[in-house]
Amino acid sequence: MISVDTNIILRLLTKDDQPQYKKAFSLFKRENIYIPTTVVMETEWVLRYAYHLTSSNIISAFRSLFGLPNVELEEPVEMAQALEWNEQGMDFADALHLTKSKGTNRFITFNKKLISNAKKLTDIPTDKP
């Protein structure tokens, strides 16, 4: 099994550099791939801000990628939950922060939108300081 960096996933999903896309595709075709949570978070950010993809496009691409039989995520349950909350309108990074905070007493933030979304979508106590 090999781990991949954000740039490998970006080349695979965007096909914006054909020689690198072919190398990334070849890796995914022949290897078992492990994707750390941090790589997924960075990939989402780059796809949203640099490539201007919508959340629904990113979610669809991630679900296709994560559904490959040779792909293993670091935290598949948390990732599935974060994608679901993102699909329901929560920022992806915020959703990931919250899902990784399950089991704590409260998640504290200055982000009012995050607090509002958390109260609507989750059972994780979220509040301002």
C-alpha positions as CSV (number, residue, x, y, z in Angstrom):
1,M,0.0,0.0,0.0
2,I,1.2,3.5,-0.8
3,S,0.1,6.9,0.5
4,V,-0.5,9.8,-1.9
5,D,-0.1,13.5,-1.7
6,T,-2.7,16.1,-2.6
7,N,-1.0,16.8,-6.0
8,I,-1.5,13.2,-7.0
9,I,-5.2,13.3,-6.3
10,L,-5.5,16.7,-8.0
11,R,-3.9,15.5,-11.2
12,L,-6.2,12.4,-11.2
13,L,-9.4,14.4,-10.7
14,T,-8.6,17.4,-12.8
15,K,-6.5,15.9,-15.6
16,D,-5.0,19.4,-16.0
17,D,-1.5,18.1,-16.7
18,Q,-1.7,15.1,-19.0
19,P,1.8,13.6,-18.2
20,Q,1.2,13.8,-14.5
21,Y,-2.4,12.6,-14.9
22,K,-1.2,9.5,-16.7
23,K,1.3,8.8,-13.9
24,A,-1.4,9.4,-11.2
25,F,-3.9,7.2,-13.1
26,S,-1.3,4.4,-13.4
27,L,-0.7,4.6,-9.6
28,F,-4.4,4.2,-8.9
29,K,-4.7,1.4,-11.4
30,R,-1.9,-0.8,-10.1
31,E,-1.5,0.1,-6.4
32,N,-3.5,0.0,-3.2
33,I,-3.8,3.6,-2.1
34,Y,-4.1,5.0,1.4
35,I,-5.3,8.6,1.6
36,P,-4.7,10.5,4.9
37,T,-7.5,12.8,6.1
38,T,-5.2,15.8,5.9
39,V,-4.7,15.2,2.2
40,V,-8.4,15.0,1.6
41,M,-8.9,18.3,3.5
42,E,-6.2,20.0,1.4
43,T,-7.5,18.6,-1.8
44,E,-11.0,19.9,-1.1
45,W,-9.6,23.4,-0.4
46,V,-7.6,23.5,-3.6
47,L,-10.5,22.2,-5.7
48,R,-12.8,24.8,-4.2
49,Y,-10.4,27.8,-4.3
50,A,-8.0,27.2,-7.1
51,Y,-10.2,25.3,-9.5
52,H,-13.5,27.0,-8.4
53,L,-15.4,23.7,-8.3
54,T,-18.7,23.6,-6.4
55,S,-19.2,21.6,-3.3
56,S,-21.5,19.2,-5.2
57,N,-18.8,18.6,-7.8
58,I,-16.2,18.0,-5.2
59,I,-18.4,15.7,-3.2
60,S,-19.3,13.7,-6.3
61,A,-15.6,13.4,-7.2
62,F,-14.6,12.3,-3.7
63,R,-17.3,9.7,-3.5
64,S,-16.2,8.2,-6.8
65,L,-12.6,8.2,-5.7
66,F,-13.3,6.9,-2.2
67,G,-15.4,4.1,-3.7
68,L,-12.6,2.6,-5.7
69,P,-11.9,-0.9,-4.3
70,N,-8.1,-0.2,-3.9
71,V,-8.6,3.1,-2.0
72,E,-8.4,3.2,1.8
73,L,-9.2,6.3,3.8
74,E,-7.5,7.1,7.1
75,E,-10.9,7.8,8.7
76,P,-13.7,6.5,6.4
77,V,-16.6,6.9,8.9
78,E,-15.6,10.5,9.8
79,M,-15.1,11.3,6.1
80,A,-18.5,10.0,5.1
81,Q,-20.1,12.1,7.9
82,A,-18.2,15.2,6.8
83,L,-19.2,14.7,3.2
84,E,-22.9,14.3,4.3
85,W,-22.8,17.5,6.4
86,N,-21.0,19.3,3.6
87,E,-23.7,18.2,1.2
88,Q,-26.2,19.7,3.7
89,G,-24.5,23.1,3.6
90,M,-21.7,23.0,6.1
91,D,-18.2,24.0,5.1
92,F,-16.2,20.8,4.5
93,A,-13.3,21.7,6.8
94,D,-15.8,22.7,9.5
95,A,-17.6,19.4,9.0
96,L,-14.4,17.5,9.3
97,H,-13.4,19.4,12.5
98,L,-16.7,18.6,14.1
99,T,-16.8,14.9,13.2
100,K,-13.3,14.5,14.6
101,S,-14.4,16.2,17.8
102,K,-17.1,13.7,18.6
103,G,-16.8,12.5,22.1
104,T,-15.7,15.9,23.5
105,N,-17.8,18.0,25.8
106,R,-18.1,20.9,23.3
107,F,-16.6,22.4,20.2
108,I,-15.8,26.1,20.7
109,T,-15.5,28.5,17.9
110,F,-16.0,32.2,17.0
111,N,-17.5,31.1,13.7
112,K,-21.3,31.9,14.0
113,K,-22.2,30.0,10.8
114,L,-20.5,26.9,12.1
115,I,-22.3,27.1,15.4
116,S,-25.7,27.5,13.5
117,N,-25.0,24.6,11.1
118,A,-23.7,22.4,14.0
119,K,-26.9,23.0,15.9
120,K,-29.1,22.2,12.8
121,L,-27.1,19.2,11.5
122,T,-25.3,17.5,14.4
123,D,-25.7,16.5,18.0
124,I,-22.2,17.9,18.8
125,P,-22.5,20.7,21.3
126,T,-21.0,23.8,19.6
127,D,-20.8,27.2,21.1
128,K,-18.8,30.5,21.2
129,P,-16.3,31.1,24.1
